[in-house]
Amino acid sequence: MFVLFVVAMLCSAAVSGLHMMQTRVRIQAAAEDMLNTVLNARTEALRREKRISICVAAISSDAGASVAPAETPARCAGANAVQAVNSWQQGWLVFEDDNSNGMWDAGEILLMQHASLKLPITARGNTTVNRYVSFGASGRSLALNGAFQAGTLTFCEHLAKASPGWLLVVNAVGRPRLEKTQISECP
């Protein structure tokens, strides 16, 4: 009986460790997906010599729930949407932003759609990149008013405290990089 108890304890510890490792891999994969998206958007801006933007996908339901895990987003979250629900885990769109408004409008070419990220991943941007990242024809990151856009997107385990996470940093010239970090509190 004692041997069975010890085996059960070891199995439960192994399952818990495996779950934590799986969550960390999902967070890293989400951060790398966004890094690839940002790199591709910057490349497309240079190649097409046009402004290319990436926007946070809009919430699909009126109830405030995020986009369903396998759902492909069809529009950008509006500028006056509540910040608490404006998060990159809802998915994102990449498009030619002909009118430089950070929103995918009728007539603008859609280059890519990314489905929402699965829980327990949280992906949030700071104030400058909380709803869009945009690149001008020269490949520089640009705010809607034409000033440079630099910011950080944080990828972490939802509601975790003192857990590993990833930062996607877009600098003033539009070059993105990933940094592994310890997140004190993930929203």
C-alpha positions in Angstrom: 0.0 0.0 0.0 2.8 2.4 0.9 4.5 1.7 -2.5 1.3 2.6 -4.3 1.1 5.8 -2.3 4.6 6.8 -3.3 4.0 6.0 -6.9 0.8 8.1 -6.9 2.7 11.0 -5.4 5.5 10.8 -8.0 3.0 10.6 -10.8 1.1 13.7 -9.6 4.3 15.6 -9.3 5.3 14.6 -12.8 1.9 15.6 -14.2 2.1 19.0 -12.5 5.6 19.6 -13.9 4.5 18.5 -17.3 1.6 21.0 -17.3 3.8 23.9 -16.2 6.3 23.0 -19.0 3.5 22.8 -21.6 2.2 26.2 -20.5 5.7 27.7 -20.9 6.1 26.2 -24.3 2.7 27.7 -25.4 3.7 31.1 -24.2 7.0 31.0 -26.0 5.3 29.8 -29.2 2.8 32.6 -29.0 5.5 35.2 -28.5 7.4 33.7 -31.5 4.3 33.8 -33.6 3.9 37.5 -32.9 7.6 38.1 -33.6 7.3 36.4 -37.0 4.2 38.4 -37.7 5.9 41.7 -36.9 9.0 40.7 -39.0 6.8 39.7 -41.9 4.8 43.0 -41.7 8.0 45.0 -41.7 9.3 43.1 -44.7 6.0 43.6 -46.5 6.1 47.3 -45.8 9.6 47.5 -47.4 8.7 45.3 -50.3 5.4 47.0 -51.2 6.6 50.5 -50.2 3.3 51.0 -48.3 2.2 51.3 -44.7 1.5 47.8 -43.3 -0.3 47.5 -39.9 -1.1 44.7 -37.5 -4.2 45.3 -35.3 -5.8 43.5 -32.4 -8.8 41.5 -33.5 -12.2 42.6 -32.4 -14.2 40.6 -29.9 -16.7 38.4 -31.6 -19.5 38.5 -29.1 -21.3 41.4 -27.3 -20.9 39.6 -24.0 -17.3 40.6 -23.7 -15.8 37.1 -24.2 -12.7 36.9 -26.4 -12.6 35.3 -29.8 -13.2 31.6 -29.7 -9.9 29.6 -29.8 -10.2 28.4 -33.4 -12.1 31.4 -34.8 -10.4 33.5 -37.4 -10.8 37.3 -36.8 -12.6 39.4 -39.4 -12.1 42.9 -38.1 -9.9 45.1 -35.9 -10.9 46.2 -32.4 -12.0 49.9 -32.4 -10.0 52.7 -30.9 -12.7 53.4 -28.4 -13.0 49.8 -27.3 -12.5 49.2 -23.6 -8.8 48.6 -22.9 -9.4 45.7 -20.6 -10.7 43.6 -23.5 -8.2 45.0 -26.1 -5.6 42.3 -26.0 -3.5 40.5 -28.5 -4.6 37.1 -27.4 -7.9 37.8 -29.3 -5.9 37.3 -32.5 -4.7 39.9 -35.0 -4.9 41.0 -38.6 -2.1 42.2 -41.0 -3.1 44.5 -43.8 -2.1 47.4 -46.1 -3.2 50.4 -44.2 -3.8 52.9 -47.0 -5.5 55.5 -44.9 -3.1 55.1 -41.9 -5.7 54.7 -39.3 -4.6 51.4 -37.8 -7.9 49.7 -38.8 -8.6 47.3 -41.6 -11.1 49.1 -43.8 -13.0 48.1 -46.9 -10.7 48.1 -49.9 -7.5 47.6 -48.0 -5.6 44.3 -48.8 -5.6 41.8 -46.0 -2.3 40.0 -45.8 -2.8 37.7 -42.9 -5.2 36.6 -40.1 -4.1 35.0 -36.9 -6.6 33.1 -34.7 -6.9 33.9 -31.0 -4.4 32.4 -28.6 -5.5 29.6 -26.3 -5.8 30.1 -22.6 -3.9 30.4 -20.3 -1.9 32.9 -22.4 -2.2 36.6 -21.9 -0.8 38.9 -24.5 -0.9 42.7 -23.8 0.8 45.7 -25.2 1.8 48.8 -23.4 0.1 52.1 -24.3 1.8 52.6 -27.7 1.2 49.1 -29.0 -2.0 48.2 -27.2 -4.1 47.9 -30.3 -1.9 48.1 -33.4 1.7 48.0 -34.6 2.4 49.8 -37.9 5.3 50.1 -40.3 5.9 52.8 -43.0 7.3 52.2 -46.5 10.8 52.6 -45.1 10.3 49.8 -42.5 10.2 52.1 -39.5 7.5 51.6 -36.9 5.1 54.5 -37.1 2.2 55.8 -34.9 -0.9 57.0 -36.6 0.3 60.6 -36.5 3.6 59.7 -38.2 5.8 59.8 -35.2 8.0 56.7 -34.4 6.2 53.9 -32.6 8.1 51.9 -30.0 6.6 49.5 -27.5 6.5 46.2 -25.7 4.0 43.3 -25.8 4.0 41.0 -22.8 3.2 37.3 -23.1 2.6 35.5 -19.9 0.4 32.9 -18.1 -3.0 34.3 -17.3 -3.3 35.5 -13.7 0.0 34.0 -12.7 2.3 35.7 -10.2 6.1 35.5 -10.4 6.2 33.4 -13.5 8.4 33.3 -16.6 7.2 35.2 -19.7 8.3 36.8 -22.9 8.6 40.4 -24.0 8.3 41.4 -27.7 10.1 44.8 -27.9 9.7 46.9 -31.0 12.2 49.7 -31.0 12.0 53.2 -32.6 13.3 52.0 -36.0 10.9 49.1 -36.1 13.3 46.2 -35.2 11.6 43.7 -33.0 13.3 41.4 -30.5 12.2 38.8 -28.0 13.4 38.8 -24.3 12.7 36.1 -21.8 11.8 37.6 -18.5 10.2 37.0 -15.1 6.7 38.6 -14.9 5.8 39.7 -11.4 2.0 39.7 -12.1 0.2 38.7 -15.3 -3.2 40.3 -15.9 
